[in-house]
Amino acid sequence: MVLTKKLCPWSKARELDGVPMKTRRPLVVILQAYIPTYRAKFFEELIHRAGGRGIDVVVVAGRPSGSQSKRKDAVAPPFVVPLKQKEFRLLGRRVTLRKWPRAAAAADLVVLEQARRNIDVYRLLLPRSLRPTRIALWGHGADFAGSRGSFDVVLRKLLTRRADWFFAYSAVGGAAVQALGMPVERITELKNSTDTTKLRGDIVQLEESELWSFKELHSLGNNSAAYIGALDAGKRIELLIEAGQEIARRVPGFRLLIAGDGPLRSKVCRADSQYPWLTYIGTVDGSAKALLLASVKVLLIPGSVGLVAVDALTAGVPIVTTGDNAHGPEFSYLEPGLTAEVTIPEAAAYAGKAISLMNDDCKLALMRESCLEASTDYSVEDMADRFLEGLMSVFSDHVRV
């Protein structure tokens, strides 16, 4: 069987069957539900870097569906191979059935998302001798923002322990996977990141005239804040709006720009039409995100904090959030009092914490410096290098998986 250009458009066709492993390059296939904007650069870097080390990486992805499609953050880079998949409900649960491409059947390693909804992950329940290939998982490592029911916990533990390798987004996730029984020598910590190199460059290249025009367009003064992320229940959008009312009442010239999309967009749009201090600007990325981050004092993220933590650190903009929320593993990148402020999920308390920070220029300056210093630990380039190190370990003769 030949891996053709149609299946793998950026590489030459090559023979895969009947060729001894040592005479051909290892093939890694990564299956994704879809490619969000923030992940495209990572895959591009990984493919390039792995190719230079003698490993071919093929990324296969479908299209977002359900609530994911409402975020409107999907992209289709030229290196991605289309994936056929179908989502449906089974016993009240969201389930995804995917058709493995021929490349996956011929792969030396298939990397799957750590998601129980994907039917193909249950291949891990088969004895290793009956699996079509070695299987690695990657993801959070634990249910940071999902279900914690006893059945889910047991199932996650079983599937994770039977994987041949685990690529954890963070040290916190890696520790969670190790606690499930995965040997530490089979865990790679990735330090999940957005494209900080581009964001940092976009901010540096901003012209004063661009900042002035943007601030004038949205009537931004010295007391401006932003929200960036999905517009869904886990982000506590209602709390954000309620707290915003209190801040606007107590802080002259307060403005809040909300960027993102999701199921609660209509609620945000109604608030936009109702409150003069709030403006909804839709999704932002690239230079538009840089412009937004460079124009505000703080980020107000009362709900779950994920990769927005990386953007905040890179831009030097501290986050105000709540402490009891089901944050993503990237929340561990933040340090309360230095790069973020954390309070209880109550509108008055949240507003009070935001107001206190916005009114303290000295503390803001110190937190900005702390954010910028911490941001140097995260980049998609380093993340790709760590992923590649894990792949090299998988294929090493010295590691038995």
C-alpha positions in Angstrom: 0.0 0.0 0.0 1.3 3.4 -0.9 0.9 6.6 1.1 0.0 8.9 -1.8 0.2 12.6 -2.2 -3.5 12.8 -2.0 -3.3 11.3 1.5 -0.1 13.2 2.5 0.1 16.2 0.2 3.4 17.6 1.4 5.6 14.5 1.0 6.6 12.1 -1.7 4.7 8.9 -2.0 6.6 6.0 -0.4 6.2 2.3 0.1 4.9 1.3 3.6 4.0 -2.4 3.4 6.6 -5.1 3.3 9.5 -2.8 4.1 11.6 -3.5 7.3 11.1 -0.9 10.0 14.8 -0.1 10.0 14.9 0.8 6.3 12.1 3.4 6.4 11.2 6.4 8.4 8.8 6.0 11.4 5.3 7.3 10.7 3.3 9.1 13.3 -0.4 9.9 12.7 -2.2 12.4 14.9 -6.0 12.2 14.9 -7.9 15.4 15.8 -11.6 16.3 16.0 -10.7 19.5 14.3 -7.8 22.1 14.2 -8.5 25.3 16.2 -6.6 28.4 15.1 -4.3 28.3 18.1 -3.1 24.8 17.3 -2.2 25.1 13.7 1.3 26.6 14.2 2.2 23.9 16.7 1.4 21.1 14.1 3.4 23.0 11.4 6.4 23.2 13.7 6.1 19.6 14.8 5.9 18.3 11.2 8.9 20.3 10.2 11.1 19.4 13.2 10.2 15.8 13.2 10.9 15.5 9.5 14.4 16.8 10.2 14.9 14.0 12.7 13.8 11.3 10.4 10.1 11.0 11.6 7.1 11.6 9.4 4.1 13.2 11.1 0.7 13.2 9.5 -2.1 15.3 11.0 -5.6 14.0 10.3 -8.6 16.1 11.4 -12.3 16.5 10.9 -14.6 19.5 11.3 -16.1 20.8 14.5 -19.6 20.0 15.4 -22.1 20.8 18.2 -20.9 23.4 20.7 -17.4 23.4 19.2 -18.7 24.6 15.9 -20.2 27.7 17.6 -16.8 28.9 18.6 -15.9 29.5 15.0 -12.2 28.9 15.6 -11.6 26.1 13.1 -9.0 26.3 10.4 -8.0 23.9 7.6 -4.2 24.2 7.0 -2.9 22.7 3.8 -0.9 20.0 5.7 -4.0 18.5 7.3 -5.6 15.3 5.9 -9.4 15.4 6.1 -11.0 13.0 8.6 -14.4 11.4 8.2 -16.3 11.4 11.5 -19.8 11.5 12.9 -21.1 12.8 16.2 -24.2 11.5 17.9 -25.8 11.0 21.4 -25.7 7.7 23.1 -27.3 7.2 26.6 -27.2 11.0 27.0 -23.5 11.2 26.2 -21.8 12.8 23.2 -20.1 10.2 21.1 -17.8 10.6 18.1 -17.3 7.8 15.5 -14.3 8.3 13.3 -13.1 6.4 10.3 -9.3 5.7 10.6 -7.5 6.7 7.4 -5.2 4.3 5.6 -2.2 6.2 7.0 -3.3 5.4 10.6 -3.4 1.7 9.7 0.1 1.9 8.4 1.4 4.1 11.2 4.1 3.1 13.8 2.3 5.3 16.3 -1.2 6.9 16.4 -1.8 9.8 18.8 -5.3 10.3 20.0 -6.9 13.0 22.1 -7.6 11.9 25.7 -11.3 12.1 25.2 -13.7 9.2 26.1 -16.3 10.4 23.6 -14.0 9.2 20.7 -14.9 5.6 20.0 -11.5 4.9 18.5 -9.8 5.4 21.9 -11.4 2.2 23.1 -8.9 0.3 20.9 -6.8 0.7 24.0 -8.9 -1.9 25.7 -7.6 -4.5 23.3 -4.5 -6.5 24.2 -1.4 -4.9 22.8 -0.9 -7.8 20.5 -4.3 -7.2 18.8 -4.0 -3.5 18.3 -3.3 -2.3 14.7 -0.5 0.0 16.0 0.9 1.6 19.2 -1.4 4.2 20.6 -0.4 7.4 22.5 -2.8 9.9 24.2 -2.4 13.6 24.6 -4.4 16.1 26.6 -5.1 17.5 30.0 -4.4 14.4 31.9 -7.4 14.8 34.2 -11.0 16.1 34.1 -10.1 19.7 34.9 -13.3 21.0 33.5 -15.3 17.9 32.8 -17.3 15.2 34.5 -15.9 13.7 37.7 -18.4 10.9 38.1 -17.1 7.6 39.4 -17.6 5.7 36.1 -15.8 8.4 34.2 -12.9 8.4 36.6 -12.5 4.6 36.4 -12.8 4.6 32.6 -10.2 7.4 32.2 -7.8 5.6 34.5 -8.2 2.3 32.5 -7.7 3.9 29.1 -4.8 6.1 30.2 -2.9 3.2 31.8 -3.2 1.1 28.7 -1.8 3.8 26.4 1.8 3.3 25.2 2.7 6.9 25.9 1.1 10.1 27.2 1.8 13.7 26.1 0.6 15.9 29.0 -0.2 19.6 28.4 1.3 20.6 31.7 3.2 19.4 34.8 -0.1 19.3 36.6 -1.6 17.0 34.0 1.5 14.8 33.9 1.3 14.3 37.7 -2.4 13.4 37.3 -1.6 10.8 34.7 1.2 9.4 36.8 -1.3 9.1 39.7 -3.5 7.1 37.4 -0.8 4.5 37.0 1.1 5.6 33.9 4.9 5.1 34.5 6.7 8.5 34.6 9.2 7.3 31.9 6.2 7.2 29.5 5.0 10.7 30.1 6.1 13.8 28.2 5.3 17.3 29.6 4.6 19.6 26.7 4.0 23.0 28.4 0.9 23.7 26.2 1.1 27.0 24.5 -0.2 29.4 21.9 2.0 31.0 19.3 3.7 33.4 21.7 6.4 34.3 19.2 3.9 35.7 16.8 1.8 37.4 19.5 4.9 39.1 21.0 6.0 40.2 17.5 2.5 41.5 16.7 2.5 43.6 19.9 6.0 45.0 19.2 5.0 46.0 15.7 1.9 47.9 16.7 2.0 51.5 15.6 0.9 54.2 18.0 -1.6 55.4 15.4 -3.2 51.9 15.5 -3.6 51.9 19.2 -5.0 55.4 19.2 -7.5 54.6 16.5 -8.6 51.4 18.2 -9.0 53.1 21.6 -10.9 56.0 20.0 -13.2 53.6 18.1 -14.2 51.8 21.4 -14.0 54.9 23.7 -11.2 53.3 25.7 -9.5 55.3 28.4 -7.3 54.4 31.4 -9.8 51.9 32.9 -10.4 49.4 30.2 -10.6 45.6 30.5 -11.1 42.7 28.1 -12.5 39.2 28.1 -11.1 36.7 25.5 -12.4 33.2 25.2 -15.4 30.9 24.4 -18.8 32.3 25.3 -20.2 29.3 27.2 -21.4 28.4 30.7 -18.0 27.3 31.9 -16.7 30.8 31.4 -19.3 32.4 33.8 -20.4 35.0 31.3 -23.3 36.0 33.5 -21.0 36.7 36.4 -18.8 38.7 34.1 -21.7 41.0 33.0 -23.0 41.3 36.6 -19.6 42.3 37.9 -19.1 44.6 35.0 -22.2 46.6 36.1 -20.7 47.1 39.6 -17.3 48.1 38.2 -18.9 50.6 35.8 -20.9 52.1 38.7 -17.7 52.6 40.7 -15.0 53.3 38.1 -15.4 56.3 35.8 -14.7 55.6 32.2 -14.7 51.8 32.7 -15.0 49.9 29.4 -15.1 46.1 28.8 -14.5 44.5 25.4 -15.6 40.9 25.0 -14.0 38.8 22.3 -15.0 35.3 21.4 -17.9 33.2 20.3 -20.1 30.4 21.5 -23.5 29.4 22.7 -23.9 32.5 24.9 -23.2 35.0 22.1 -26.8 36.2 22.1 -26.6 37.0 25.8 -23.5 39.0 25.3 -25.0 40.8 22.3 -28.1 41.8 24.5 -25.7 43.1 27.1 -23.9 45.1 24.4 -27.1 46.8 23.4 -28.1 47.4 27.0 -24.9 48.7 28.7 -22.8 51.5 27.2 -19.7 50.3 29.0 -19.7 46.9 27.3 -18.8 46.2 23.6 -18.8 42.8 21.9 -16.2 42.6 19.1 -16.5 39.0 18.0 -13.5 36.6 17.7 -10.0 38.0 17.5 -6.7 36.5 16.4 -3.3 37.5 15.2 -2.8 41.2 15.1 -6.4 41.9 16.2 -5.7 40.0 19.4 -2.5 41.8 19.9 -4.2 45.2 19.5 -6.9 44.3 22.0 -4.3 43.0 24.6 -2.2 46.1 24.2 -5.2 48.4 24.8 -6.4 47.2 28.2 -5.2 47.0 31.8 -6.5 43.7 32.8 -8.3 40.5 31.5 -11.5 39.7 33.3 -11.9 35.9 33.0 -14.3 34.8 35.9 -14.8 31.3 34.5 -12.3 28.6 33.5 -8.9 29.8 32.5 -7.0 27.8 29.9 -4.6 28.9 27.2 -5.7 32.5 27.6 -3.2 32.4 30.5 -0.4 32.1 27.9 -1.7 35.1 26.0 -2.0 37.1 29.2 1.6 36.4 30.3 2.9 37.2 26.8 1.1 40.5 26.6 1.9 41.4 30.2 -1.8 41.7 31.1 -2.8 40.1 34.5 -5.9 38.1 34.8 -8.7 38.4 37.4 -10.5 35.1 37.9 -12.2 32.9 40.5 -10.6 30.2 42.6 -13.3 27.6 42.8 -13.7 27.2 39.1 -12.7 24.1 37.0 -9.7 25.7 35.4 -7.7 24.1 32.6 -4.1 22.9 33.4 -2.7 26.2 32.0 -4.1 27.9 35.1 -1.1 26.5 36.9 1.1 28.8 34.8 -0.3 31.7 36.8 0.7 32.8 40.3 -1.9 34.6 42.4 -0.7 38.0 43.5 2.1 38.1 40.8 0.5 37.3 37.5 -3.2 36.9 38.4 -5.8 37.9 41.1 -8.1 35.2 42.4 -11.3 35.7 44.3 -14.6 34.0 45.1 -17.3 33.6 42.4 -19.6 36.4 43.7 -20.2 39.5 41.6 -19.4 42.1 44.4 -16.2 40.3 45.4 -15.1 39.9 41.9 -15.8 43.5 41.0 -14.0 44.6 44.1 -10.9 42.6 43.2 -10.8 44.0 39.7 -11.4 47.6 40.8 -8.6 47.3 43.4 -6.1 46.1 40.8 -7.2 48.7 38.2 -6.7 51.5 40.6 -3.2 50.4 41.8 -0.8 51.5 39.1 2.2 50.3 41.1 0.9 46.8 41.5 -0.2 46.7 37.9 3.3 47.6 36.8 4.9 44.9 39.0 2.4 42.3 37.8 3.1 43.2 34.2 6.8 42.6 34.7 6.0 39.3 36.4 3.8 38.2 33.5 6.4 39.1 30.9 9.1 37.2 32.8 7.0 34.1 33.2 6.0 34.1 29.5 9.5 33.1 28.4 8.7 29.5 29.5 6.1 29.0 26.8 6.1 28.8 23.0 4.8 26.4 20.3 8.4 26.0 19.2 9.5 24.6 22.6 6.2 22.6 22.7 7.0 21.0 19.4 10.5 20.1 20.6 9.1 18.4 23.7 6.6 16.5 21.6 9.5 15.4 19.3 11.6 14.3 22.3 8.7 12.1 23.4 8.4 10.6 19.9 12.1 9.9 19.9 11.8 8.1 23.2 8.9 6.1 21.9 11.0 4.9 19.0 14.1 4.4 21.0 15.4 0.8 21.3 16.1 1.6 24.9 12.4 2.2 25.8 10.0 -0.7 25.8 6.3 0.3 25.4 
